Amino acid sequence: MRLLAAALAFLALAACAPSLQQLGPVNQPAAFDGERLVTDDGIALKVKTWKPDGPPRAVLLALHGFNDYRNAFDQSATEWARAGVLTYAYDQRGFGEAPEQGIWPGTALLVRDLGQMARLVRARHPDAKLYILGESMGASVAIVALAADPATGGQPPPVDGAILAAPALWGRAGMPSIQAGTLDFLAHWMPWFPVGGGNTGRVPSDNIPMLRQLGSDPLVQKYNRIDTVYGLVNLMDDAQAAAPRFAATALILYGSNEQLIPKGPVDNFLKNLPADAGGRQRLAVYPQGYHMLLRDLDADTVRQDVLAWIVDPKAPLPSGAEQKLPR
C-alpha cells in the first residue's frame, strides 16, 4: 500500500509539472526578413525596427521585460534614431504576439533565439557597433547568453557589449525560504494557478500615464500562470550563477527607487562579476529612477547616458550617475 501511495503521488506530481515550451524540429536556417525573426525550429517572432535617416552609427538589439513585448522601447528607440542609432526589438517566446503566449519558454530557448537574432543582425550590419539592450527579464537573458563558456560548447552572441537596464536578478538565494518553497510547490502542484493583477504596493515607475497605457494594451500580459513565474525565477537564478563568467563590455543601470528587484540580489551579482572586468563594466545609479528606467519621468537622463556610452563606452556619462562597482 505504501508503494502504491508513493507511485500515485509521483504520478500526480508528474501530471502537474510546470509547462514549458519545447524546441521544435530544427529543419531550416534562422532568417530575418525585416519584420519577423523566423527561428531554426520555425517559430515566427515579430520584430519592430526604428531606423535613423542615414547609415547607423550603432545598432541596438533590444530585449523586453517580463509580460512586455517589442513596443517597450518605442519612445527610447525613437529618440535614439534621431541620433543615428538603429534599434531592433522582437517579441520573445511566450510574450506579445509570439506563439504560446503565457507559457514559459525556458532559459535555453530565450538564449537560443537571442543568439540567432544577433548573428542575423550582425550579418546585416557587419561594420556597425552592435549592442544588446536588455530590460529587466531581457537583461537577464542577455547576461546568460553573454556568459556562455566556449570551453563547454557555448557560443556568446557576436556583439560588442550590452546595456543592462534594471536586470531581473531576484533568484531563490535572495528570497525567504518559505517564499521560494511555496513557489516551487505551487508550480508543481497547481501550475495553472493565476497570479498578478493585484496591488502589491510596489511601484514599477513614477510615470503613471505610461503605466495606465500599459494597463490598456492587450499585448501586455496582466496575469501569469504560477509556473511562468517559477520559470522567471529559474532565469534569475541562471543570471546570478552567470555573474563570474560575465566578462562582456557592459553598462549596468539601476534606479535608487527600484522596488521590484531587492538591493541584496543586485549587490550580490555586482560583487560576483569578474575582478578583471573593471573599466569594461560600468554601473550607473539614478536617484530619480525606478524599475522602468527607460520609461520613467526621468527617462531622458538615462537615454542620454545610453547614447553617450554607445558612442564611446569609456567616456564620462552626461548624468554623472556612475558609481564604482562593489567588490
GIKAJO-V129791 format. One record per run of one state. SS is the DSSP state (@ for helix, = for strand, . for the rest). FROM is the first residue (numbers start at 1). LEN is the number of residues. If there is no record, write none. Layout:
ss | from | len
SS | FROM | LEN
SS | FROM | LEN
This chain:
ss | from | len
. | 1 | 1
@ | 2 | 14
. | 16 | 15
= | 31 | 2
. | 33 | 3
= | 36 | 3
. | 39 | 5
= | 44 | 7
. | 51 | 7
= | 58 | 6
. | 64 | 6
@ | 70 | 13
. | 83 | 2
= | 85 | 6
. | 91 | 16
@ | 107 | 18
. | 125 | 4
= | 129 | 7
. | 136 | 1
@ | 137 | 10
. | 147 | 3
@ | 150 | 3
. | 153 | 8
= | 161 | 5
. | 166 | 6
@ | 172 | 3
. | 175 | 2
@ | 177 | 13
. | 190 | 4
= | 194 | 2
. | 196 | 12
@ | 208 | 9
. | 217 | 7
= | 224 | 2
@ | 226 | 20
. | 246 | 4
= | 250 | 6
. | 256 | 7
@ | 263 | 9
. | 272 | 3
@ | 275 | 3
= | 278 | 1
. | 279 | 2
= | 281 | 6
. | 287 | 12
@ | 299 | 13
. | 312 | 10
= | 322 | 2
. | 324 | 4
